[in-house]
């Protein structure tokens, strides 16, 4: 087992966990947000399992996945826009927990039948 690769993988997973948890729990202003804990488990437990399998079976693949840098400008744009979308989704989920249901229905016209 490559200790440098293992520590790099652990650091990436922990930093991702901390960032996503902060995006969920800070807007919620509570750690008693069961759905956020459930989401973190569903997201990160399989990620840890996949990383462990890659570490054991194919360390080269794990290294490639950890150092994934997009070179095409179109892909960089897609990744940046996706990051903004996820950021907004996590923050709005926390705000919904904190303040109750956020309703945007007043922004859309719904005809009565």
N, CA, C and O atoms as a MOPAC input file, in Angstrom:
PM7 MOZYME 1SCF
protein

 N      0.84600 1    -1.18300 1     0.00000 1
 C      0.00000 1     0.00000 1     0.00000 1
 C      0.89000 1     1.24300 1     0.00000 1
 O      1.83100 1     1.34800 1     0.78600 1
 N      0.58000 1     2.17100 1    -0.88300 1
 C      1.32700 1     3.40200 1    -0.98900 1
 C      0.79700 1     4.39200 1     0.04700 1
 O     -0.34500 1     4.84400 1    -0.04600 1
 N      1.62500 1     4.72600 1     1.02900 1
 C      1.18600 1     5.58900 1     2.12900 1
 C      0.84400 1     6.99300 1     1.63600 1
 O     -0.10100 1     7.60400 1     2.13500 1
 N      1.59200 1     7.51200 1     0.67000 1
 C      1.32300 1     8.85200 1     0.14800 1
 C     -0.03300 1     8.89600 1    -0.55800 1
 O     -0.80400 1     9.83700 1    -0.37000 1
 N     -0.31600 1     7.88600 1    -1.36100 1
 C     -1.59100 1     7.81100 1    -2.07300 1
 C     -2.74600 1     7.65700 1    -1.08200 1
 O     -3.79300 1     8.28500 1    -1.24000 1
 N     -2.55100 1     6.82200 1    -0.06500 1
 C     -3.57100 1     6.61800 1     0.96100 1
 C     -3.86800 1     7.91600 1     1.69900 1
 O     -5.03400 1     8.25600 1     1.90300 1
 N     -2.83500 1     8.64300 1     2.10100 1
 C     -3.05300 1     9.89600 1     2.82700 1
 C     -3.70000 1    10.94100 1     1.92400 1
 O     -4.52800 1    11.72500 1     2.38900 1
 N     -3.34100 1    10.96600 1     0.64600 1
 C     -3.96100 1    11.89400 1    -0.30000 1
 C     -5.46000 1    11.59700 1    -0.43700 1
 O     -6.28500 1    12.51100 1    -0.46800 1
 N     -5.79300 1    10.31700 1    -0.51800 1
 C     -7.20300 1     9.92700 1    -0.63900 1
 C     -7.98600 1    10.29400 1     0.62000 1
 O     -9.09800 1    10.81400 1     0.52600 1
 N     -7.42200 1    10.03000 1     1.78600 1
 C     -8.09600 1    10.35100 1     3.05100 1
 C     -8.30500 1    11.85400 1     3.18300 1
 O     -9.37000 1    12.29600 1     3.61300 1
 N     -7.30500 1    12.63600 1     2.81800 1
 C     -7.42900 1    14.09200 1     2.89800 1
 C     -8.53100 1    14.59500 1     1.97300 1
 O     -9.31100 1    15.46600 1     2.35700 1
 N     -8.60300 1    14.05500 1     0.75700 1
 C     -9.65200 1    14.48400 1    -0.18500 1
 C    -11.04200 1    14.12500 1     0.33600 1
 O    -11.96400 1    14.93700 1     0.25900 1
 N    -11.19400 1    12.92200 1     0.86100 1
 C    -12.50800 1    12.51200 1     1.37100 1
 C    -12.90000 1    13.34300 1     2.59000 1
 O    -14.03900 1    13.80000 1     2.67800 1
 N    -11.98700 1    13.54200 1     3.51800 1
 C    -12.30100 1    14.33200 1     4.71000 1
 C    -12.60000 1    15.78000 1     4.36600 1
 O    -13.52400 1    16.37000 1     4.92500 1
 N    -11.82800 1    16.35900 1     3.45300 1
 C    -12.10300 1    17.75000 1     3.08200 1
 C    -13.44900 1    17.85400 1     2.36900 1
 O    -14.18400 1    18.81700 1     2.59000 1
 N    -13.78000 1    16.90000 1     1.53400 1
 C    -15.09000 1    16.88900 1     0.88400 1
 C    -16.21000 1    16.75500 1     1.89400 1
 O    -17.22800 1    17.44000 1     1.79500 1
 N    -16.03000 1    15.87500 1     2.86500 1
 C    -17.03300 1    15.69200 1     3.91500 1
 C    -17.24800 1    16.98500 1     4.69300 1
 O    -18.38500 1    17.38200 1     4.94700 1
 N    -16.16000 1    17.63600 1     5.06500 1
 C    -16.25500 1    18.87500 1     5.84700 1
 C    -16.94200 1    19.97300 1     5.04000 1
 O    -17.77800 1    20.70300 1     5.57300 1
 N    -16.59900 1    20.09300 1     3.76800 1
 C    -17.20500 1    21.13800 1     2.93100 1
 C    -18.70100 1    20.89500 1     2.75900 1
 O    -19.49900 1    21.81500 1     2.93800 1
 N    -19.08900 1    19.67500 1     2.41800 1
 C    -20.51300 1    19.37900 1     2.21400 1
 C    -21.27600 1    19.51500 1     3.53400 1
 O    -22.38500 1    20.04900 1     3.55400 1
 N    -20.69500 1    19.04200 1     4.62200 1
 C    -21.35400 1    19.17700 1     5.92000 1
 C    -21.53600 1    20.64900 1     6.28400 1
 O    -22.58600 1    21.03600 1     6.79800 1
 N    -20.52900 1    21.46000 1     6.02300 1
 C    -20.65000 1    22.89500 1     6.31500 1
 C    -21.73500 1    23.53700 1     5.46300 1
 O    -22.49600 1    24.37300 1     5.95000 1
 N    -21.81000 1    23.15000 1     4.18700 1
 C    -22.83700 1    23.71100 1     3.30600 1
 C    -24.24300 1    23.31100 1     3.73400 1
 O    -25.20000 1    24.02900 1     3.44700 1
 N    -24.37900 1    22.19500 1     4.40300 1
 C    -25.68600 1    21.74800 1     4.87500 1
 C    -26.01100 1    22.27400 1     6.27500 1
 O    -27.11100 1    22.77200 1     6.51400 1
 N    -25.05600 1    22.16400 1     7.19700 1
 C    -25.35900 1    22.45000 1     8.59700 1
 C    -25.27200 1    23.92700 1     8.97500 1
 O    -26.00100 1    24.36900 1     9.86200 1
 N    -24.40800 1    24.69500 1     8.33300 1
 C    -24.31600 1    26.11700 1     8.68600 1
 C    -25.59500 1    26.85700 1     8.31300 1
 O    -26.12200 1    27.59100 1     9.14900 1
 N    -26.12300 1    26.69900 1     7.08900 1
 C    -27.41100 1    27.37100 1     6.80900 1
 C    -28.55200 1    26.83000 1     7.67300 1
 O    -29.47200 1    27.57200 1     8.01900 1
 N    -28.49700 1    25.54700 1     8.02000 1
 C    -29.54300 1    24.96400 1     8.87100 1
 C    -29.43200 1    25.44100 1    10.31000 1
 O    -30.41600 1    25.43400 1    11.04800 1
 N    -28.24500 1    25.85200 1    10.70500 1
 C    -27.94800 1    26.33800 1    12.04700 1
 C    -28.27300 1    25.30500 1    13.11700 1
 O    -28.67000 1    25.64100 1    14.23200 1
 N    -28.09300 1    24.02600 1    12.74800 1
 C    -28.37900 1    22.94500 1    13.68600 1
 C    -27.66800 1    21.67700 1    13.22700 1
 O    -27.52200 1    21.42100 1    12.03200 1
 N    -27.23500 1    20.89800 1    14.20100 1
 C    -26.70100 1    19.57300 1    13.88700 1
 C    -27.79300 1    18.50900 1    13.99500 1
 O    -27.54300 1    17.33500 1    13.72300 1
 N    -28.99100 1    18.91200 1    14.38700 1
 C    -30.13000 1    17.99200 1    14.51300 1
 C    -30.90100 1    17.90600 1    13.20300 1
 O    -32.13200 1    17.93600 1    13.18800 1
 N    -30.17600 1    17.80200 1    12.13100 1
 C    -30.72300 1    17.77500 1    10.77900 1
 C    -30.51200 1    16.35400 1    10.24900 1
 O    -29.52200 1    16.07000 1     9.57400 1
 N    -31.45800 1    15.47100 1    10.56600 1
 C    -31.33400 1    14.05400 1    10.26600 1
 C    -31.11400 1    13.78700 1     8.77200 1
 O    -30.29400 1    12.94700 1     8.40000 1
 N    -31.84400 1    14.49900 1     7.93400 1
 C    -31.73600 1    14.27900 1     6.49700 1
 C    -30.32600 1    14.60200 1     5.98100 1
 O    -29.83400 1    13.94400 1     5.06500 1
 N    -29.68800 1    15.60500 1     6.56600 1
 C    -28.31800 1    15.94500 1     6.16400 1
 C    -27.34800 1    14.83900 1     6.57200 1
 O    -26.46500 1    14.46900 1     5.79900 1
 N    -27.51100 1    14.30900 1     7.79000 1
 C    -26.65400 1    13.20500 1     8.23000 1
 C    -26.86000 1    11.97600 1     7.33900 1
 O    -25.90600 1    11.28700 1     6.97900 1
 N    -28.10600 1    11.72100 1     6.99700 1
 C    -28.41400 1    10.60000 1     6.11800 1
 C    -27.77500 1    10.79700 1     4.74700 1
 O    -27.18200 1     9.86900 1     4.19700 1
 N    -27.89500 1    11.99900 1     4.20000 1
 C    -27.29100 1    12.30300 1     2.90800 1
 C    -25.77600 1    12.12000 1     2.94500 1
 O    -25.19300 1    11.53100 1     2.03500 1
 N    -25.14500 1    12.62800 1     4.00000 1
 C    -23.69200 1    12.48000 1     4.11800 1
 C    -23.28700 1    11.00800 1     4.16700 1
 O    -22.28800 1    10.61600 1     3.56500 1
 N    -24.05800 1    10.20100 1     4.87900 1
 C    -23.76600 1     8.76800 1     4.92500 1
 C    -23.94000 1     8.10000 1     3.58400 1
 O    -23.09700 1     7.30900 1     3.16100 1
 N    -25.04300 1     8.41900 1     2.90700 1
 C    -25.31200 1     7.80800 1     1.59900 1
 C    -24.26800 1     8.24300 1     0.57500 1
 O    -23.92300 1     7.47400 1    -0.32300 1
 N    -23.76500 1     9.46100 1     0.70000 1
 C    -22.77000 1     9.96300 1    -0.24800 1
 C    -21.37400 1     9.42500 1     0.04400 1
 O    -20.67500 1     8.98200 1    -0.86700 1
 N    -20.96600 1     9.46200 1     1.30600 1
 C    -19.56500 1     9.19700 1     1.61700 1
 C    -19.24500 1     7.75200 1     1.97000 1
 O    -18.09800 1     7.34100 1     1.79600 1
 N    -20.19000 1     6.96500 1     2.45200 1
 C    -19.89000 1     5.55500 1     2.74800 1
 C    -19.53600 1     4.79100 1     1.46400 1
 O    -18.52000 1     4.09600 1     1.44200 1
 N    -20.34100 1     4.89600 1     0.39300 1
 C    -19.93300 1     4.22500 1    -0.84700 1
 C    -18.63900 1     4.79700 1    -1.43000 1
 O    -17.85300 1     4.07300 1    -2.04100 1
 N    -18.42400 1     6.10600 1    -1.23500 1
 C    -17.19200 1     6.71000 1    -1.72500 1
 C    -15.97900 1     6.10200 1    -1.02400 1
 O    -14.96800 1     5.80800 1    -1.66200 1
 N    -16.08500 1     5.91500 1     0.28300 1
 C    -14.99600 1     5.28000 1     1.03400 1
 C    -14.79700 1     3.82600 1     0.60100 1
 O    -13.66600 1     3.36100 1     0.46300 1
 N    -15.90700 1     3.11300 1     0.38900 1
 C    -15.81500 1     1.71500 1    -0.03900 1
 C    -15.15900 1     1.61900 1    -1.41500 1
 O    -14.28900 1     0.77400 1    -1.62800 1
 N    -15.56800 1     2.47300 1    -2.34400 1
 C    -14.97200 1     2.45300 1    -3.68700 1
 C    -13.49400 1     2.81000 1    -3.62200 1
 O    -12.67800 1     2.21500 1    -4.32500 1
 N    -13.14800 1     3.77700 1    -2.78200 1
 C    -11.74100 1     4.14300 1    -2.62500 1
 C    -10.90800 1     3.01100 1    -2.05000 1
 O     -9.77200 1     2.79100 1    -2.47100 1
 N    -11.47900 1     2.28700 1    -1.08200 1
 C    -10.75100 1     1.15600 1    -0.48800 1
 C    -10.54000 1     0.05200 1    -1.51500 1
 O     -9.46700 1    -0.54900 1    -1.57600 1
 N    -11.55800 1    -0.21400 1    -2.31800 1
 C    -11.42200 1    -1.24300 1    -3.35900 1
 C    -10.36900 1    -0.82100 1    -4.38100 1
 O     -9.52300 1    -1.62200 1    -4.77700 1
 N    -10.42500 1     0.44500 1    -4.80500 1
 C     -9.42300 1     0.92300 1    -5.77100 1
 C     -8.02100 1     0.89600 1    -5.18000 1
 O     -7.05700 1     0.58300 1    -5.87800 1
 N     -7.90600 1     1.22200 1    -3.89900 1
 C     -6.58800 1     1.20500 1    -3.25200 1
 C     -6.00700 1    -0.19900 1    -3.25000 1
 O     -4.80600 1    -0.38300 1    -3.44800 1
 N     -6.85600 1    -1.17700 1    -3.02800 1
 C     -6.38300 1    -2.56100 1    -2.96600 1
 C     -6.17300 1    -3.15900 1    -4.36000 1
 O     -5.14700 1    -3.79000 1    -4.61600 1
 N     -7.14100 1    -2.96400 1    -5.25700 1
 C     -7.11100 1    -3.63700 1    -6.55800 1
 C     -6.34900 1    -2.85700 1    -7.62300 1
 O     -5.64200 1    -3.45600 1    -8.43400 1
 N     -6.48100 1    -1.52000 1    -7.63600 1
 C     -5.88200 1    -0.73700 1    -8.71000 1
 C     -5.44700 1     0.63700 1    -8.20400 1
 O     -6.14700 1     1.62400 1    -8.43100 1
 N     -4.32300 1     0.71400 1    -7.53600 1
 C     -3.84400 1     2.01000 1    -7.03300 1
 C     -3.63000 1     3.04500 1    -8.14900 1
 O     -3.79100 1     4.24500 1    -7.92500 1
 N     -3.26500 1     2.57200 1    -9.35200 1
 C     -3.08400 1     3.51900 1   -10.46700 1
 C     -4.39600 1     4.22100 1   -10.79800 1
 O     -4.41100 1     5.42500 1   -11.05300 1
 N     -5.48800 1     3.47800 1   -10.79400 1
 C     -6.79000 1     4.07000 1   -11.06500 1
 C     -7.15400 1     5.08600 1    -9.98200 1
 O     -7.66000 1     6.16500 1   -10.29300 1
 N     -6.90300 1     4.75700 1    -8.73400 1
 C     -7.18100 1     5.67800 1    -7.64000 1
 C     -6.36100 1     6.95200 1    -7.80100 1
 O     -6.88100 1     8.05200 1    -7.61200 1
 N     -5.09300 1     6.81500 1    -8.14400 1
 C     -4.23500 1     7.98400 1    -8.35000 1
 C     -4.77300 1     8.85200 1    -9.48300 1
 O     -4.78800 1    10.07900 1    -9.38200 1
 N     -5.21300 1     8.21000 1   -10.55700 1
 C     -5.76800 1     8.94700 1   -11.69600 1
 C     -7.04500 1     9.68000 1   -11.29000 1
 O     -7.25100 1    10.82600 1   -11.68800 1
 N     -7.90000 1     9.03200 1   -10.50500 1
 C     -9.15600 1     9.64600 1   -10.07300 1
 C     -8.90600 1    10.81300 1    -9.10800 1
 O     -9.64400 1    11.79700 1    -9.12800 1
 N     -7.89300 1    10.71100 1    -8.28200 1
 C     -7.59400 1    11.77700 1    -7.33200 1
 C     -6.99100 1    13.00300 1    -8.01300 1
 O     -7.18600 1    14.12600 1    -7.54800 1
 N     -6.27000 1    12.80000 1    -9.09300 1
 C     -5.59200 1    13.89200 1    -9.79100 1
 C     -6.32000 1    14.28500 1   -11.06400 1
 O     -5.69400 1    14.71200 1   -12.03400 1
 N     -7.62800 1    14.14500 1   -11.06600 1
 C     -8.42200 1    14.41500 1   -12.26100 1
 C     -8.52100 1    15.91400 1   -12.50200 1
 O     -9.23300 1    16.61800 1   -11.78600 1
 N     -7.81300 1    16.39700 1   -13.50200 1
 C     -7.86300 1    17.79900 1   -13.89700 1
 C     -8.34400 1    17.85800 1   -15.34100 1
 O     -7.76100 1    17.23500 1   -16.22900 1
 N     -9.40100 1    18.60500 1   -15.56200 1
 C     -9.93000 1    18.75300 1   -16.91200 1
 C     -9.06100 1    19.71600 1   -17.70600 1
 O     -8.63000 1    20.74900 1   -17.19300 1
 N     -8.81500 1    19.37600 1   -18.93600 1
 C     -7.99900 1    20.21900 1   -19.79900 1
 C     -8.84400 1    20.98400 1   -20.81100 1
 O     -8.42200 1    22.04100 1   -21.27900 1
 N    -10.01600 1    20.48100 1   -21.15700 1
 C    -10.86900 1    21.14700 1   -22.13200 1
 C    -11.63900 1    22.27400 1   -21.45800 1
 O    -12.19100 1    22.10300 1   -20.37200 1
 N    -11.66700 1    23.42700 1   -22.11700 1
 C    -12.33700 1    24.58300 1   -21.52100 1
 C    -13.83600 1    24.34900 1   -21.37000 1
 O    -14.44500 1    24.85500 1   -20.42800 1
 N    -14.44300 1    23.58500 1   -22.29100 1
 C    -15.86900 1    23.29900 1   -22.17700 1
 C    -16.15900 1    22.47400 1   -20.92800 1
 O    -17.13800 1    22.72100 1   -20.22400 1
 N    -15.30800 1    21.50300 1   -20.66300 1
 C    -15.48800 1    20.66900 1   -19.47600 1
 C    -15.26200 1    21.46500 1   -18.19900 1
 O    -15.94600 1    21.24500 1   -17.19900 1
 N    -14.30500 1    22.38800 1   -18.22600 1
 C    -14.08200 1    23.23900 1   -17.05500 1
 C    -15.31700 1    24.07700 1   -16.76400 1
 O    -15.69000 1    24.26500 1   -15.60600 1
 N    -15.95800 1    24.58500 1   -17.83300 1
 C    -17.17500 1    25.36800 1   -17.65700 1
 C    -18.29900 1    24.51500 1   -17.07700 1
 O    -19.00900 1    24.95800 1   -16.17500 1
 N    -18.46400 1    23.30600 1   -17.58100 1
 C    -19.50200 1    22.40200 1   -17.07800 1
 C    -19.26500 1    22.09100 1   -15.60200 1
 O    -20.20900 1    22.07800 1   -14.81200 1
 N    -18.03600 1    21.84700 1   -15.23500 1
 C    -17.70900 1    21.53500 1   -13.84400 1
 C    -17.96700 1    22.74600 1   -12.94600 1
 O    -18.48700 1    22.59400 1   -11.84100 1
 N    -17.60900 1    23.94200 1   -13.40900 1
 C    -17.83900 1    25.14900 1   -12.61800 1
 C    -19.34000 1    25.39900 1   -12.42600 1
 O    -19.77500 1    25.74000 1   -11.32600 1
 N    -20.12100 1    25.23200 1   -13.48100 1
 C    -21.56700 1    25.42900 1   -13.37100 1
 C    -22.20300 1    24.36200 1   -12.49200 1
 O    -23.13700 1    24.65300 1   -11.74400 1
 N    -21.70900 1    23.12900 1   -12.57200 1
 C    -22.21200 1    22.06300 1   -11.70900 1
 C    -21.90200 1    22.36100 1   -10.24600 1
 O    -22.73300 1    22.11700 1    -9.37100 1
 N    -20.71500 1    22.88400 1    -9.98100 1
 C    -20.34100 1    23.22900 1    -8.61200 1
 C    -21.27700 1    24.30500 1    -8.05800 1
 O    -21.69900 1    24.22800 1    -6.90400 1
 N    -21.60100 1    25.30500 1    -8.87700 1
 C    -22.53900 1    26.34100 1    -8.43500 1
 C    -23.92400 1    25.75600 1    -8.14200 1
 O    -24.57900 1    26.13800 1    -7.17300 1
 N    -24.35900 1    24.82300 1    -8.99600 1
 C    -25.66400 1    24.19600 1    -8.80100 1
 C    -25.69400 1    23.40700 1    -7.48600 1
 O    -26.65100 1    23.51700 1    -6.71900 1
 N    -24.65500 1    22.61700 1    -7.22600 1
 C    -24.61300 1    21.84500 1    -5.98600 1
 C    -24.50100 1    22.75900 1    -4.77100 1
 O    -25.12100 1    22.49600 1    -3.74000 1
 N    -23.72500 1    23.81900 1    -4.88000 1
 C    -23.60500 1    24.78100 1    -3.79700 1
 C    -24.97100 1    25.36300 1    -3.45000 1
 O    -25.35300 1    25.41800 1    -2.28100 1
 N    -25.69600 1    25.79300 1    -4.46300 1
 C    -27.03400 1    26.35400 1    -4.23900 1
 C    -27.98100 1    25.31200 1    -3.65400 1
 O    -28.78600 1    25.63200 1    -2.77900 1
 N    -27.89500 1    24.07900 1    -4.12300 1
 C    -28.78900 1    23.02100 1    -3.62900 1
 C    -28.51800 1    22.71300 1    -2.15900 1
 O    -29.46100 1    22.58500 1    -1.37800 1
 N    -27.25900 1    22.59300 1    -1.76900 1
 C    -26.93000 1    22.27300 1    -0.37800 1
 C    -27.32700 1    23.41600 1     0.55400 1
 O    -27.90000 1    23.18200 1     1.61800 1
 N    -27.02300 1    24.64200 1     0.15600 1
 C    -27.35300 1    25.79500 1     0.99700 1
 C    -28.86900 1    25.94500 1     1.11700 1
 O    -29.37800 1    26.18500 1     2.21200 1
 N    -29.59300 1    25.80700 1     0.01400 1
 C    -31.05000 1    25.94700 1     0.08800 1
 C    -31.68500 1    24.83000 1     0.91500 1
 O    -32.69100 1    25.05800 1     1.58600 1
 N    -31.11400 1    23.63600 1     0.87600 1
 C    -31.63200 1    22.55000 1     1.72300 1
 C    -31.47100 1    22.90300 1     3.20000 1
 O    -32.38200 1    22.68400 1     3.99900 1
 N    -30.31700 1    23.44600 1     3.55600 1
 C    -30.10800 1    23.86300 1     4.94400 1
 C    -31.03900 1    24.98000 1     5.34500 1
 O    -31.56600 1    24.98400 1     6.45800 1
 N    -31.25000 1    25.94100 1     4.43800 1
 C    -32.17100 1    27.03900 1     4.74000 1
 C    -33.61300 1    26.54900 1     4.87400 1
 O    -34.36300 1    27.04500 1     5.71600 1
 N    -33.99800 1    25.58500 1     4.05100 1
 C    -35.34500 1    25.00100 1     4.16600 1
 C    -35.53500 1    24.34900 1     5.52600 1
 O    -36.59800 1    24.47600 1     6.13400 1
 N    -34.51600 1    23.65600 1     6.00500 1
 C    -34.61200 1    23.03700 1     7.32900 1
 C    -34.74900 1    24.11200 1     8.41000 1
 O    -35.55200 1    23.97900 1     9.33400 1
 N    -33.96600 1    25.16500 1     8.28300 1
 C    -33.94000 1    26.21000 1     9.31200 1
 C    -35.23200 1    27.02700 1     9.35600 1
 O    -35.76900 1    27.28400 1    10.43300 1
 N    -35.72500 1    27.43000 1     8.19800 1
 C    -36.86200 1    28.35000 1     8.15800 1
 C    -38.16400 1    27.70300 1     7.74000 1
 O    -39.18600 1    28.38000 1     7.62800 1
 N    -38.14000 1    26.41300 1     7.51000 1
 C    -39.33000 1    25.74800 1     7.01900 1
 C    -39.31600 1    25.72700 1     5.50000 1
 O    -38.32800 1    26.08800 1     4.86200 1
 N    -40.41100 1    25.30400 1     4.95000 1
 C    -40.49400 1    25.14000 1     3.50200 1
 C    -40.29500 1    26.47500 1     2.78600 1
 O    -40.96300 1    27.46100 1     3.09800 1
 N    -39.38000 1    26.49600 1     1.83400 1
 C    -39.23000 1    27.65800 1     0.96700 1
 C    -40.14700 1    27.45900 1    -0.22300 1
 O    -40.09100 1    26.42600 1    -0.88900 1
 N    -40.97100 1    28.42100 1    -0.48800 1
 C    -41.93300 1    28.28800 1    -1.57600 1
 C    -41.62500 1    29.28100 1    -2.68200 1
 O    -41.48900 1    30.48200 1    -2.44500 1
 N    -41.51800 1    28.76100 1    -3.88000 1
 C    -41.31500 1    29.60400 1    -5.04300 1
 C    -42.53000 1    29.55900 1    -5.95900 1
 O    -42.47100 1    30.00600 1    -7.10400 1
 N    -43.63200 1    29.01700 1    -5.44800 1
 C    -44.81800 1    28.84800 1    -6.28100 1
 C    -45.42600 1    30.18300 1    -6.68300 1
 O    -46.10400 1    30.26400 1    -7.70800 1
 N    -45.20200 1    31.22000 1    -5.90600 1
 C    -45.74300 1    32.52900 1    -6.25500 1
 C    -45.08200 1    33.11300 1    -7.50200 1
 O    -45.59800 1    34.06200 1    -8.09200 1
 N    -43.94300 1    32.55100 1    -7.90400 1
 C    -43.23600 1    33.03500 1    -9.07900 1
 C    -43.79900 1    32.46800 1   -10.37700 1
 O    -43.46100 1    32.94900 1   -11.45800 1
 N    -44.64400 1    31.46300 1   -10.28500 1
 C    -45.15200 1    30.79400 1   -11.46600 1
 C    -46.66400 1    30.91000 1   -11.53100 1
 O    -47.35300 1    30.78400 1   -10.51900 1
 N    -47.15400 1    31.14500 1   -12.69400 1
 C    -48.59300 1    31.21500 1   -12.89400 1
 C    -49.13500 1    29.79400 1   -13.06000 1
 O    -48.67000 1    29.04000 1   -13.91400 1
 N    -50.10500 1    29.44600 1   -12.25300 1
 C    -50.72800 1    28.13500 1   -12.37700 1
 C    -52.22100 1    28.34400 1   -12.61400 1
 O    -52.94200 1    28.75200 1   -11.70400 1
 N    -52.67900 1    28.07100 1   -13.81100 1
 C    -54.09500 1    28.29300 1   -14.10300 1
 C    -54.98000 1    27.30700 1   -13.34500 1
 O    -54.60700 1    26.15200 1   -13.14300 1
 N    -56.11600 1    27.76100 1   -12.94200 1
 C    -57.08100 1    26.88700 1   -12.26000 1
 C    -57.92900 1    26.20200 1   -13.30700 1
 O    -58.40900 1    26.83400 1   -14.24800 1
 N    -58.10700 1    24.92000 1   -13.13900 1
 C    -58.92000 1    24.15000 1   -14.09300 1
 C    -60.30800 1    23.92400 1   -13.59600 1
 O    -61.11400 1    23.29500 1   -14.28000 1

